[in-house]
Each structure stands twice: as C-alpha cells, then as structure tokens.
Amino acid sequence: MGVTATRRTLLAGLAALPLAGCAARLAGTPDRPRIGGVEMLDPALAAIIDPAARAEVLGTGYGWAEGPAWVPAGNYLLFTDPGNNVMYRYRPGGAVEEFLRPAGLATPVPPEIREAGANGLAIDGAGRLVIADSGTRVISAIDLATMRRTVLADRFEGKRFNSPNDVAIARNGAIYFTDPPYGFTAAEESPLREVQHNGLYLRDPDGALHLLDRHHRPNGVGLSPNGRTLYLSLSDEQRPEVLAYALGTDGRPSGPPRLFHDMRSHHAAGRPGLPDGMDVAENGTVFASGPGGIHVLTPEGRLLGIIGTGTAIANCAIGQDENGGRCLYLTAHTMLARVPLRG
C-alpha cells in the first residue's frame, strides 16, 4: 500500500460507512439522520456549540468529501470530491446538487494521477472561487458569474506543482496554499513529480510566489481574523500537529512556527482521522479536523471539545442554515453534514 493510500485509510478510520454510487439527496427531507456528538472538554465550549448537538446529515455517497467553502453572495456551500473530479453545491433547505464536472483535470486522467479533481476551496475579496486544483496541479480562480477559470499559479521556479491541496486568502488578496503529493498515485515516487519537496507557499497579490516552509505532509491552512497568524495542519502519522506561524507585515513568517495543537494522543488512541482542513471564526476560534473529528480550539490553542461524526472529517466551513443561523458544515468522509453554532 502506497504512502498516500495509507494516509487515506487512516483518515477514513474504522468507522467508514459502506456507501457507494451517486450522492443520495437527503437534504430537503424532514427526517435527516443525526449522527455523532460533541465531546466537551472545557465548559467554555458551551458558548460556541450546544454540547448536546449532533451532526445533521445533508448528503451521502461521495468518495471523499473535501474542501467546503461558503459563498456569501449566493448563500450556498460548495464542496468537492477530488477522487471523482466533481464539485457539489448545497443550498440550505434544498438538496445537494452537482455543480461542476470535471472540477479539476479536464483531460483524460492518466494512471499516475490519483485525485483528478479540485480539493480545497476559498472565496476571495472579489467573490471568485479560488481552487487548490489537485488534478491540474494549479491554483486557479473561477468567476462564479461566468464560470470562466483563470490559472493563478502553476509552477515554482519553472517546475510544476505536485497536487495543490488547500488555500487560505488574506484580506489583501494574498493566497496561502499547500502542495503535498496526495494527488499522485505513487506520492513522492511519482514519475510526474517535478518539485522535489512538499511545500507551504504564498502567492502575493502581484503574483509573486514564495516558498515559506517544507514539511512531510502539509495539508490544511487557515488565517487568524487579523491576518497575523497562519495555521498549518500536518497530516503526518508521526507528527499529527497544527502549527502556527507569526506573520510579518509582508505576509511572510517572521520566524519558525510554534506548536499550536498536538493531536498525538488522539491519534494514538485510534480515533479516525488525521489533521486535515480547518476554518477560523471571526472571534478567532479555530475549527481544525483531526483524530476524532473537529477539534474546537481557542486562539491560544486550548482544546475546548471535539465535534464527532463517527467517521474521519476531512474539512469544515462556517456558513448559514436555511433560517440564517450560523452553522459548521462538515465534509465527513462519504457525507456532508452540519452542526449549529451559537453566537
């Protein structure tokens, strides 16, 4: 079993559901399944989420749900299924529907490519959808009004990226992104590989690219509300951590990262998942996926609790429900789910 397959197996965990085929359209029904629960580790969690909350399943049947992003201008959620090269849309109160196919690589998929679709998504200040396109191996942007796609970055020092995985966008338009080898069938051993490292990058608003750091398994990225801290998840079985970089006025790290949250004990306990995607609330609360579900963290890195579904949760995004209330959308292995948030 290759390195990438091992990672995916660990992320899925033993609680993977036996679902296959087309996505079931559960949204819009009055009796949506409720799964999992909330593990409260600090009383402060109750100000963020009801400790009695259970995740509401909105859709099922995806190969590996990923990359959710809330689109404020349209009041809907977009998320991806990288292995099947599809992007989906969920309108609160409605059903999950196919939004874009192919979501990534538009040419025939060679056997060397394991994940041909888009992965992480974000909305920039102009309302464009910014995509970490694993299959095409680029960072691109889609004008959601015209669906016209523009490539923003495809090479570093003349060499093609591996398989861009996640993106986070600063207020000035700068884009932080990760480039691990997960999209390759043979990971680091892929004959398609040109960049010989797995990197954390910054694309300046003027298009200039900077390699900020190198890691064995860089994955999810997020920014603090003031834009002065960059968070990075490591999907590393030996180092399941979330790191925090202090950023200077130029948007680059002012020094080495600090350990923000260590998930070793949760991983060692056999809980499903590894550090993956994340979202950061306006008050600085960090919702980071990891062993057992979404780890709810204060801006100082204190673990308040874990939102679980019984499966690995790849990523999450803060959005709204059909009544305009805040909620956290969860891309949880084969399903899309959500839990209400307080405040």
N, C-alpha and C positions, 0 to 999 in steps of 0.2 A: 504494500500500500504506500503510495507516494506521500510526500510531506503535506501537500495541500489536502489530499483526501483524509489524512489523519486529522488535520485541523477541523475539517468539516464534520467528521464523525464525532469529535469531541464537542464541537459546538452544538450539534444536534442532541447529544446525550442519549441516555437510555429511554427517555420518555417521549421519543419521537412518535408522532401519530401515524398510523398506516393509511395515509390519504394519498390519492394519486388522481391523475386526469385533470380535467378542466376545473377551474376555480368554482367552488359552489357559491351561489349567490344567496348568502344568508341575510345580508343587510335588507332592511325593509320589512322583516318579519317581526311580530310582536314577542316571539319567544326565542330570542337569540341565546345560544348556550353561554353559560358563565363558567369560567374555569379559574384554577389557581387561587391566589390570595395574596395578602400583604403581610409580611413579617415585620413587625415594629420592633426596632432595636433601641429607639430613643423616643421619649414622649414628644419631642419636637416634630416628629413625623406627622402627627395628627393635624398640624396646621397646613400641611401640604396635600395629604390624601387621607381619606377615611380608612382607618386600619381594617375595617370590615369589608372594604371594596373587593370585588372580584372582577377579573377581566371579562369583557363582553366580546364574544367572537363575531366579527363582521364578515369574514370571508375565509374560505379554506381551499386547499388543493394546490397550493403553489409549491414549486420545487424547493425554493429557499427565498422567502420574502425578505426584502432588504430596502435600504436607502430611503425611508419615508421623508417627505417634505410637505409642509403645509403651505398652500398657495393662498395668501390673504386676499388677493384681488378677486379670486373666484370662489373662495370659501370651500375649497376641496383639498383632499390629500392625494398626493402621488406617491407611489412606491414601485419597487422593481422586483423582478425575478431574474437575476443575472444568468442563471444556467439555461433558462428557456427564452431569453432575449425578449422579454415582454415588460412593458411598463403599464401599471394599472392606476385607475382613478377611483376614489371613493368620495361621493358627495354625501354628507351627513343626512340621514333619513332615507337614503336611497340604497342602491346596490353597487357592489364593486363591478367596474366595467373595464374592459381593455381600452387603454389609452394610446399606446404606441407599440407597433411591432414592425420591423425589429427596433428595439430600444437602443441597441448598440451597433454591433458589426452588421453592415448591410450586405456584405458579400457572402458567398458560401463559407461556412465555418470550417477551417482546417482542423485536423485531429489534434494539433498541438495547442489549440485554444479550448480551455475547459469551461470558461464563463464568457460567452459571447456578448452578453447584454450589458446594460448600464448597471451601475451599483449605487454609490452614494449620490444624493441629490441635495440641492440648496437653491433658494431663491435670492437673487441679487437685488441691489437697490433699484434697478430698472425694471424689476418684475420678471426678468428672464430666469429660466430654469437652467442652472449650472449643473453639469453632469460629470461624475467620475466614470468615464466610459471604459470599462474593463476590456471589452472585446475589441474596440477600435484602438485602444491604448492611447487615449487622449483625454484632455479636459475640454469639454465643449459647452456651448450655451444654446438654448432653444428659445426663440421668441414665441411665447405661448399664443400670441395673436395670429401669427403667420405660420408657425411651426418651422420656420427657417432655422437651420442649425449652423453655428459658427464654431470652428475649432479655435480654442484659446491657447492651448499648449499641447504639443505632441512630441517634443524632443528636449533632451537636456544635453547640452554640449554636442549636438549633432546626432545623438543616439536616441532611438525610440524608447519610450517608457515601457515598463513591464505590463502592469494592469492597474491603472489608477483605481483607487478603492473608495475614498471618501473625501468630502470637501467641506470647508467652512469659509464663510465670507465676512471680511471686515467691513466696517461702515464706509471706508474709503474705496471699497471695491477690490481690495487685495484678496487673493484666494489662497488658502492653505489647503494642501492636499497630500495624500499618502499614495505611495506607489509600491505595493508589495507584489509578490509573484503569484497570488492566488488564482489569477485568471488563466495561467498556463497549466496544461495537463501535467507537465513534469516539473513545475515550480522552478527553482533555481537552475535545474538541469535542462531547461527547455532550449532547444536549438534556435528559438526565436528571440532569445534574450539578447539585448544589446547593452543596456545599463547594467553594470555588474554589482549593484547594491540595491537595497530596499530603502527608499528614501522618504523623508518628510520635506516638502517643498513649499516655497512661497512664490506666487506669481504677483508681482507688483501691478498696480493699476495701469502702468505704461507697458506692461507685457514682459518686463524683465523677470527672469527666473533665478531662484536661489535655492541651493540645496542647504537645508537647515540642519539636518541630522540624518544619521543612518541607524537602522535597527533591524533586528532579525525578522520581526513580524509587526511592522507598523500597521495600524488599522484606522479606527475612528478618530475624528478630530472635532474640536469644539472651541468656542471662544467665550471668555467671560463677557458680561454686559458692557464693561468699559473698554474692551478690546486690548487689555494689557496682559492677559494670561491666555496662553494657548494650551489646551488639553490634548493629550495623545494617548490612545489605548493601544496596548501591545497584546496581540492575540498569540502569545508565546506561552506554550505549556510550561516552560521553565521559568518564565518571568511574566506571569499574568498581572499586569500593573496598569494603572493610569498615571501618566506623568503630567507635570505642569511646567511650562516654560514662561518665565517672565519676559515680556516683550518690550523692546525699546521703542522710541518714537518713530524709528524706521520700520517697525513691524517685525523686526528680527529678534531672536532670543538674545538677551543681554548676558547670558551665562548658561551653564549646563542646567538641565531640568532637575526639578525636585520630585521625589515620590509623592504623589497626591493621594493615591489609594492603592493598597496592596490587597490583591484577591487570592493570594496563595492558599490561605486556609480554606476558602470556599471551594477552590479547585481541588484541593487535596481531599475534601470531604465527598468528592464525586458528584457535585452538583452540576447540572447540564449547562454548557456554555463556556465561553471564554470572553475576555474583554473584547468588545467589538465597537458598535456605533454608540452615539450619545447625542443628547440635546441639552442645552443650558437655558434655564428660565431667566426672565428679566430680573428676578431678585438674586440671581447667582446660583440657585440650586442646580446641581449637576445630576442629570439622569443618565447613568452610564450602564450599558449592558455588561453582564459578566456572569460568572457561575451562579446559578440560581435565579437569574432574572435581571431586572433593572435595579441597580444599586442607587439609592437616593442619597446624595451627598451634599453637605453644606459647602459654601465657598471655601471653607478651611479644610475640607476633605474628611469631615466627620461623617461616618456612616449612620444614617437615621433608620434605614429599613430597606427591604428588598421586595419589589413587586414581581411575583412569580406567575407563570402560566403552566408550569409542569414540563415545559419544553425550553430549549435554548431560545433566547431572544436576541436577534441579530442587531436590532436598532430600534430607535424610537423618535418620535417627533411630537412637540406640543402643538395642539390645534384646538378646534372647537367641535362641539357636537351640534345636533340639529336645533337645540334650544339656545345656542350661543354660549354655552358654558365651556370652560376650559377643560381639556382632557389630554391624556397622553396616549398617542397611538403607538402600538407595538407591532413590529414585524417579527413574529414569533415562529420561526422555522416554516411550517407549512401554512401558517394562518396570519390574518390581520385581526388585531384585537385592540381594545382601548379600555382605559380606566379614567373615571372623572378625577379632576384635580380641584382642590379647594383654593380659594383666594383669587 
